[in-house]
């Protein structure tokens, strides 16, 4: 039986950690059933690493994936993006002459805009893999104003992508009612929820080690703390309270953020202890976080984060580490609380730190906690599970006869 060829368009580079974990992890598993071509845009610094490029190219070839990288253009922003979109569009049509694609899969809004045009020209279906609520994120970041002409244009693009796609992939269940309310004509059955998943093989969890200790010994986070969407004031306030209650607890941040800025902000928020700060390569993440007793991931809640599924939460759970999360950020608080693998807090109200610490201690006295965290990561966030869901999406489009 002849395999279908799928064109995958991404404005995120495969050489980036996100590209490897959120694109290649899925497509490598699906490649036994489909012939993939990936057009991705790589940052100049990443693409200049010839050894890394060759290593990734060889990895793609092992799975029969045809990787067609392009160099990402940054400035001037609008013209650079339009130029990249033209390059992606031109390459897609040229490659189709050889591969004869049956489906085009667009990752996020920019790539999906091209996927839509390609699908119309080639008369093939396309998947809108939206990743997040981009319009709401732009408004929240003050990049565009609510009600402005630009916001209306981008919302019109969003509506066009949603209504013209064969299927829509959302990172969260929470985003779907919002979109349905915004665009009443949308059909719920068009949506499939696939959160950001992780390759559990990279985390080598075993039910031993300091993460299994009943006592809270080390608390921290990973990823960007200085990101405007991350409530570092809440994060450092929690650390400060823990420090005062139990000076023996140590703190850790695994991040590419500026170390001096992190330490300065910690002191400004009354954290007096020295914080261990590590800059970690993707392959080293599991080793650098596995000694944490508790992790903290406090994003700003709101409409803009309804579609957010933080990868770091999946990675902590994969290592058996419970997580303190913000309420009203995607589906994470619901997953965390229902499965008793952490604590959800309202970062926009006065937090009862005394009660929070009591809940942390109660969770740590549960000898099954670490194993439960791992099982939740396997149920919700494994790359295997994500690939199965994508396979179901592809099958529903390509192997279902139209009525």
C-alpha positions, 0 to 999 in steps of 0.5 A: 500500500502506497504511503501518503506524503505529508508536508509539515510547515513550521516557523520554529526550527528543528534545531531548537529544543522546542522543535526537537521535542514538539515536532521531531518527537512526534513525526519520528513516531509517525514516519513508519506510516507517512512520508514526511517533508519538513520545512522549518526556519532555523535561527542563524546561530543554530544553523551555523553549527554545522555538526549539529545540522549534520547530526539532525539531518542524519537523524531525520534520514534514519526516519525517512524524513525529508528535512528542508531547513531555511534560515530565519530572517529577523529584521525588519520584522514584518518584511522579514516574516513576509519574505520567509513566508514567500520562501516557505510557499515557494519551496512547498509548491516546488517540493510537491512536484516530486512528492505529491502531498496528500496533506499539509500540516501547519504548526502555529499561525504563520506556517498555517497561513501558508498551509492554507494557501498551499492546500487551496492551490493543491486541493488537499486538506490542511491541519491548523496546529494552533499551539496557543491563542496567538491573538490573545497573547499579542494583546496581553503583551501589548503588541497589538491593541484590542479593537485595533485594525491589526487585531481585527486583521489577525482575528480574521486570519485566525477565523479563516484558519479555523474554519478552512482547516480539516482539523484543528489541534489545540494544546488545551481543552480550556481554549475550545469554549473560548474559541467557540464563543468567539466564532459560534460557527465553529464545529467542536468535533473539528478540534483535537486536544494534544498538550505539549508532550515529552519523550519520557525515555529522556527522563529515566525515572526510577522510584529512588533518589532525593525526589522520593524523600519525604522531607522537602529538601530543594525547591525551584523551577526551570525555564525562563523566570524573567519572562514577563508571563512568569510571575516571578514575584509569586515564585520568589515570595514562595521561596522567601516564606519557605526560607523563613520557615525552614532555613535547611531547604535549598533553592534551584533554578535551571534556566538560560536567564541572566544569573545576576538578574535572577539573584538580584530579583531574588534578593529584591523579593527577600530571598536571602539564601543563595540560589543554585542556578544552572544553564542546562542543555536539553539532554541534561535537563533530567539530571539537573532537576531530578533532585528537586522536592517541589517545583513551582511554575507560576504563569500569569492567568487570563485569556491569553494563557487559556491555550498554554500547556507549559512543557516544563510541567510535563518534564517535572512530572516525568521526573516524579516531582510535584508542581505548584501551578497557577490557576486558570492557565490552560488545563494544568491546574485541573490535571494537577489537582484532580490527580493530586500531583501538586497544588494550584494557587490563585496568583492574583489574590492574597496567597495563604503561604502558611496553608500552602506550606501545610499542603506541600508537607501533606503531599510529601508524606504520601509515599506514592506521590512520585510514582503518581507524578510519573503516571500522570506524565505517561497518561497526559504528556508522553510523546507516544500518547501525543503521536497516537493522537496525531495519527488518529487526526491524520487517519480521520482526514486521509482515510475517511470518505467524504459524505 
